[in-house]
Amino acid sequence: MFVAAIERAAEFTRPIHTIFRFFGSTEVHPGAASLFFVNADGWALTCRHVAEQLAVSEQLQPRYQAYKAERAALAGKKKHQRERDLDRKHGFGRGHVVEIKNNFVNCADGPLNVVMRLHPTLDVALLKFSGFTALGCMTFPVFGENGGDLKQGRFLCRLGFPFPEFTNFAYNAAMDTIDWNQQGQQQTPQFPLEGMVTRRLLGPAGAVEGFELSTPGLRGQSGGPAFDTQGRVWGMQASTAHLDLNFDVDMELLREGSKKRVKDSAFLHVGHCIHVDVLKDFMRQHAVAFAEG
């Protein structure tokens, strides 16, 4: 059903690879998000929460470097107490992320500058790539012309990168930092997921801001397009909601010859997407060219 549409969407959808580590740890954790280009000028759409994470990664680097410099200068009596005071001063402790680094994969060649435009209330952001020698995209999406045509029962597909398999990163003990390298796998396979439009999502004033799909959006698909069988984009995956089915189970079952007590609460996980009309309005506000039809 979506074979040709997925191939088309793959031409303008790209992954954002992320690596991060926690305070006091040398273990590197991978993650991913999605974006999709909308024109040859280097404009792309993603979620605001994805863009905000990109901004946080830039802020963390100098903050952690300042922390390490102060810690290295500590000496003398009560050093351990002063180290704990320094941890609190900089807001670092168990479970806190201290380093995040991002990689825009196959987005552009050459030097790269990225400027972000965040929607003031909704989970939408525009990224403007500039300074590149060549954009890594030659085909761009066509957005649905009439948002009112997006009704219950329409099937859409989402494309993104929810299961990070890239391994081209490591912890550098000499520099006490995480970074990218040329070893390991540099790509992560794309993952499509279909769903039926179940409900419209309304804002406080009653305006349509998004729509719900009958299947969940997966971590890593945030910022990826939601499109029909013709490849037309009708929205963008943003989050997942968990609907309580009120099917609580508490029963005794036989498992491998032994009795086992099973307790479970069932939820329906549904995807929440930003509506095409919101995306187009936001692009118009920033004079970003796009195609619709």
Residue pairs with C-beta under 8 A, 6 or more apart in sequence:
1 155
1 194
1 229
2 157
2 192
2 194
2 229
4 229
4 231
5 157
5 227
5 228
5 229
5 230
5 231
6 157
6 159
6 192
8 139
8 231
9 36
9 141
9 157
9 159
9 225
9 227
9 231
9 233
10 159
10 190
11 137
11 138
11 139
12 36
12 37
12 38
12 137
12 139
12 140
12 141
12 225
13 34
13 35
13 36
13 159
13 160
13 190
13 224
13 225
14 34
14 35
14 36
14 37
14 44
14 104
14 105
14 106
14 107
14 136
14 137
15 32
15 33
15 34
15 105
15 106
15 160
15 161
15 188
15 190
15 220
16 32
16 33
16 34
16 35
16 46
16 50
16 54
16 102
16 103
16 104
16 105
16 223
17 30
17 31
17 32
17 102
17 103
17 105
17 164
17 166
17 188
18 30
18 31
18 32
18 33
18 53
18 57
18 100
18 101
18 102
18 103
19 28
19 29
19 30
19 31
19 100
19 101
19 169
19 178
19 180
20 28
20 29
20 31
20 97
20 99
20 100
20 101
20 178
21 27
21 28
21 29
21 97
21 98
21 99
21 171
21 178
22 29
22 94
22 95
22 96
22 97
22 98
23 87
23 92
23 93
23 94
23 95
23 96
23 97
23 98
24 94
26 171
26 173
27 171
28 169
28 170
28 171
28 178
30 164
30 166
30 167
30 169
31 164
31 219
31 220
32 160
32 161
32 162
32 164
32 166
32 188
32 220
33 46
33 47
33 50
33 53
33 160
33 161
33 220
33 222
33 223
34 46
34 50
34 159
34 160
34 161
34 220
34 221
34 222
34 223
34 224
34 237
35 44
35 45
35 46
35 50
35 104
35 107
35 127
35 223
35 224
36 44
36 45
36 46
36 141
36 223
36 224
36 225
36 233
36 236
37 43
37 44
37 107
37 135
37 137
37 140
38 44
38 45
38 140
38 141
38 283
38 288
38 289
38 290
39 140
39 288
39 289
39 290
40 135
40 137
40 138
40 140
41 128
41 288
41 289
42 108
42 128
42 129
42 130
42 132
42 135
43 126
43 127
43 128
43 129
43 283
43 288
43 289
44 107
44 126
44 127
44 128
44 129
45 124
45 125
45 126
45 127
45 223
45 225
45 236
45 279
45 283
46 125
46 127
46 222
46 223
46 236
47 123
47 124
47 125
47 222
47 223
47 236
47 237
47 238
47 274
48 118
48 119
48 122
48 123
48 124
48 125
49 123
49 222
49 238
50 125
50 222
50 223
51 116
51 118
51 125
51 127
52 118
52 125
53 100
53 102
54 102
54 114
54 116
55 116
56 100
57 100
57 101
57 102
60 97
60 98
60 99
60 100
61 99
63 90
64 90
64 92
64 98
64 99
66 90
67 86
67 90
67 92
67 98
68 176
70 86
70 90
71 83
71 86
74 82
74 83
74 86
87 93
92 98
99 177
99 178
101 178
101 179
101 180
103 180
104 112
104 114
104 129
105 186
105 187
105 188
106 136
107 129
107 135
107 136
107 137
108 129
108 132
108 133
108 134
108 135
108 136
109 132
109 133
109 134
109 136
110 131
110 132
110 133
110 134
111 131
111 132
111 133
112 129
112 130
112 131
112 132
113 129
113 130
113 131
114 127
114 128
114 129
114 130
115 127
115 128
115 130
116 125
116 126
116 127
116 128
117 125
117 126
117 127
117 128
117 286
118 124
118 125
119 125
119 282
121 203
122 209
122 274
122 278
123 238
123 239
123 274
124 236
124 238
124 274
124 278
124 279
124 282
126 282
126 283
126 286
126 288
129 135
140 290
140 291
141 225
141 227
141 231
141 232
141 233
141 290
141 291
142 231
142 232
142 233
142 291
142 292
142 293
143 232
143 233
143 234
143 276
143 279
143 280
143 290
143 291
143 292
143 293
144 150
144 228
144 232
144 233
144 234
144 276
144 292
145 292
145 293
147 208
147 234
147 275
147 276
147 277
147 280
150 197
150 211
150 234
150 235
150 275
150 276
151 197
152 196
152 197
152 198
152 199
153 196
153 197
154 196
154 197
154 228
154 234
155 194
155 195
155 196
155 197
155 228
155 229
156 194
156 195
156 196
156 197
156 213
156 226
156 227
156 228
156 234
156 235
156 273
157 192
157 193
157 194
157 195
157 226
157 227
157 228
157 229
158 192
158 193
158 194
158 195
158 213
158 217
158 221
158 224
158 225
158 226
158 227
158 237
158 271
158 273
159 190
159 191
159 192
159 221
159 224
159 225
159 227
160 190
160 191
160 217
160 218
160 220
160 221
160 222
160 223
160 224
160 237
161 188
161 189
161 190
161 191
161 220
161 221
161 224
162 191
162 218
162 219
162 220
162 221
163 188
163 189
163 191
163 218
163 220
164 188
164 220
165 185
165 187
165 188
165 189
166 184
166 185
166 186
166 187
166 188
167 183
167 184
167 185
168 180
168 181
168 182
168 183
168 184
168 185
168 186
169 178
169 179
169 180
169 181
169 184
170 178
170 179
170 181
170 183
171 177
171 178
172 178
172 179
191 218
191 220
191 221
193 215
193 216
193 217
193 218
193 221
194 215
195 213
195 214
195 215
195 270
195 271
196 213
196 214
197 211
197 212
197 213
197 214
198 212
198 213
198 214
198 270
199 211
199 212
200 208
200 210
200 211
200 212
200 275
201 208
201 209
201 210
201 211
201 212
201 272
201 275
202 208
202 209
203 209
208 275
208 277
209 274
209 275
209 278
210 235
210 238
210 272
210 273
210 274
210 275
210 278
211 234
211 235
211 272
211 273
211 275
212 241
212 270
212 271
212 272
212 273
213 226
213 270
213 271
213 272
213 273
214 270
214 271
215 269
215 270
215 271
216 240
216 269
216 270
216 271
217 237
217 238
217 239
217 240
217 271
217 272
217 273
218 240
221 237
222 237
222 238
222 239
223 236
223 237
223 238
224 236
224 237
225 233
225 235
225 236
225 237
226 233
226 234
226 235
226 236
226 237
226 273
227 233
227 234
228 234
232 293
233 276
233 279
234 273
234 275
234 276
235 273
235 274
235 275
235 276
235 279
236 273
236 274
236 279
237 271
237 273
238 272
238 273
238 274
239 271
239 272
240 269
240 270
240 271
240 272
241 269
241 270
241 271
241 272
242 267
242 268
242 269
242 270
243 267
243 268
243 269
243 270
244 265
244 267
245 266
245 267
245 268
247 265
247 266
248 264
248 265
248 266
249 262
249 263
249 264
249 265
249 266
250 261
250 262
250 263
251 261
251 262
252 259
252 260
252 261
252 262
253 259
253 260
253 262
254 260
280 290
280 292
283 289
283 290
